[in-house]
């Protein structure tokens, strides 16, 4: 049996990730930097992972991916 990544109890949305496809790599960089400056937890700086992506957790613990697909 699998457990949520944060090892917390399984609840609706625990383990859910939202991805936002932004228009440019620069927009991904800026979005990630702004989120971290406002208190988000960095979970992967912007970089090429097949597509250009970055990851962070917001103040409520939600995982968000800012990316440029293509």
C-alpha positions, 0 to 999 in steps of 0.5 A: 500500500502506498502512503502520501508523499508527506507521510500525513494521513490520506485525505482528499487532495493529499498528493495532488499536484497542480501544473500551470503551463506558462508562456515562456521559460522566463515566466516559469523562472519569475513565477517560481521566484515570486512563490518562494519569495512569498514563503513557498517551499522550493521543491525543484528550481526551474530547469529542463526535465524534458520540458522546462519545469519548477516545483514548489509547495504553497503555504497550505502544502499544495504541490505546484508545478510551473512549466513551459511545455514544448 
